[in-house]
Structures are given as structure tokens and as C-alpha cells.
Amino acid sequence: MNRQLSKDLLAWKNTKNRKPLIIQGARQVGKTWLMKTFGETEFEQVVYLNFESSERLKNLFSADFNVQRIVSIIEIEINQKINPATTLLIFDEIQEADKGLTALKYFYEQAPQFYIIAAGSLLGVSLQKNTSFPVGKVDFLQLFPLSFNEFLENMGEAMLLEQLLSQNWAVLSSFHQKLVELLRLYYFVGGMPEVVAEYIETKNVETVRALQKKIVMGYENDFAKHAPNEIVPKIKLVWQSVMSQLAKENRKFIYGQLKKGARAKDFEMAINWLVDAGLLLKVNRVSKPTLPLNAYADFDAFKLFLVDIGLLNAMGNLDPKILLEKNTILTEYKGALTEQFVCQQLKIKQELYYWTAENATAEIDFVVQHQNEIIPIEVKAEENLKAKSLKVFVEKYQPKTALRTSMNAHRTEDWLVNVPLYAVGVILDLN
């Protein structure tokens, strides 16, 4: 399976002042497969250590951070000598190793010749509570489910993807309907690597849905297994509410939908746990669309999206026929699915926000900061080209670029650009 992050891994390998690399991402997004495949392709030797599955390895760094001692123990463990110049060391589920994250600092300072990639399914959670994290001594990459662009490539549509990446709208217009159908398929399959592989191999929607539900169940088992006991019930309430929160016309997260009288302070830790675990994507409101956007973020107002659109549909038990065919039954929920899709594609590239007018008469679905420019993005589920809120935003703030994404083909107007939904992956690279 081809993943875009493979190019980033190669760039990391060839960096002169390379640091140990940490790959973050939710469980099942393909971190282990990516690390192993990269190692097998680019190195003579791959040493894979999983700290979750070995009690002995969990104490590898406990005694001290003497790199020579640590490497000697690893060599005995694998019964092979390690050549730093030709070997990739993979530390999987590193958060399970006592002082594992801290040890990366000493590899960087004492033995920078080693190629080390570390990962962990709940690494984001661990980073929030680890006080001795090696700041400035490691590099980071984030792995998400397959984007629609990656989905196209792995579905055998590399030539179509090439035209998409080149923004060759004249050619793409001839394949508009095909791309819409592939987009609808992605809405159902989503981007979890195992699910995509299953669909490619079998084309069986029932086995795909069964696999999606298995992954969702695995996530839910993680709540009880890894989260603090006192917040597990709250995590479940938040998790189970995502579908209904998105189904509202106003998709802002409302605590009152969790249970009567629910307050922010009661559920803040639960929401943060799900976000840190990579299972939910959080988009904060921005009070003023001005550079830098993060300075104007309102952390009390936000939307929550799931890590993957296919899993969202599985949780809602949406019939595959509704998703794979143009069906009016989805009218009310179509907007939620479309926002989920757009969020999932854009979050890969950068931080997202949304904007609402103070009097709540206008809302922009997403606002991004791109090359010192604030870009509003209005999301339309179908071919409705009315953009009232976007017009309000443009008249008030005069952005250089205003984008609307819909099921319509690409077209440029005097004050906005309409980008087809299937081109969201190149939305910030417009010429």
C-alpha cells in the first residue's frame, strides 16, 4: 500500500542533523506497517522492538541511559550485531517502556548515528502527562488514515490522481462523474488501511463493514484498558455522541446532548483523552479571522469529528446502499458527512478552525492560515451554489482567496473559487 508519509520518512533519513523520529497516530492507521516497510525498503537491517508485547523490554531504559548498554541488550535480544549505518531501529509502543521517551534524548546526544523511529497508539496521551519529554531532541510526523488522494492511488487510479495533483481541470471535467462515484465509495470505505486493503481485495461491502465495526470495538476496548477509570464513562458518552453532534444543523459541540446538565469541566478530560489518542479531530472556533489564527482560538467552542469517515458511518449503521448510491434519505446528514470528509483531508496538512459571526447569522465551516493568508472554506454537500455566509465573510474581511467546495466541477468566479469535493486534497495548493 502506498502512503504519502513514505516520502517524509525518506527525507528524514537523508537529513544531515537527523533526530530520532516519533510517528503519532491513532491505533490501526498503519504506523507499524509503514515503519517496517520503510525499513525493509531503505535499510539492510530492521530491528523491530514492541514494548507492549515484551515485559523484559519494558525495563530496557530503567537502569540508566547508557546507549552502549542499551544497544548491547538489544543485540542479545535479537541475537545479531547492529551496524548503525545500515540498520533501522523501530521502537513500537514506546510509551509502554519505562523512561522510553526520555531515552530518545540520549540517543540523539550520545549516538546520533543511529536511525531510530518510535511510535505508539496512545503516544499522544502519554505525551500530555510525561514531564521529562525530550523537547527539541526528536522529530515528529503524524499519520492519519488514507486520504482520498492515497485512496485513489491504491485503487489503481494513479493517472487520474496525477491530473488532480496538477489541477488539470480541463481533463478532470471529462472524469467528473467517475471521481464523484469514487468519492462516494471513499465515504463508505474510509481510509483505515486494513479496510481499504479488504475492499481492494474482495469488493465486498459486508466484510468491509464488519471490519470497520471490529476496529470501532477495538477503540472502545481501549477506553477501559488505557484510560483513567474515573473518566471512562465520560469518554464513552462523548464517543457515542459524535454522530448526533454532527447531525445537528449547527455542528458546534453541545455538552447538554451528552446528558442533562452536563458541563464543560465535567467532560474536558474525556474529550482531551480522545483527541490525544487520535480518535477525534477537534476544530476550534476562531473569534477573529486574523493572523495568527491560533491567537484568536476560542477553546470553549469547537466541533468534534471522527478520525475516519468510514468508521463514522459504521458507528451510525448507515446502509452501504445509501452511501454508494445518490440517495435522498441522507439529506439531513449529508452535510455532516461532507464536513467530516473535508476536515479529514485538510487536517492532514494543517490546523483547522471555523468562524461564526458574533450575532450567529453567518458561519464558515473551516478557516485556515496558509502562506500568511487567511482562507475561508465553505462546504456544500451537493451542487447548491448559494454561499451566503461566505459572501458575508468576504465583504467583511476581504480575504484574497475564498473557497467553496461542492459536488460541482471546478469554476472560478469574481470573488470565489468552487473546488469539487474530490479535489479537497489539493485545495490549499491552488494556482
Secondary structure by P-SEA (a helix, b strand, c coil): ccccaaaaaaaaaacccccbbbbbbcccccaaaaaaaaaaacccbbbbbbccccccccccccccccaaaaaaaaaaaaccccccccbbbbbcccccccaaaaaaaaaaacccccbbbbbbcaaaaaaaaccccccccbbbbbbccccaaaaaaaacaaaaaaaaaacaaaaaaaaaaaaaaaaaaaaaccccaaaaaaaaccccaaaaaaaaaaaaaaaaaaaaccccccaaaaaaaaaaaaaaaaaccccccccccccccccccccaaaaaaaaaaccbbbbbbbccccccccccccccccccccccaaaaaaaacccaaaaaccccccccaaaaaaaaaaaaaaaacbbbbbbbccccccccccccccccbbbbbbbbcccccccaaaaaaaaaccccbbbbbccccccccccbbbbcccccccccccc
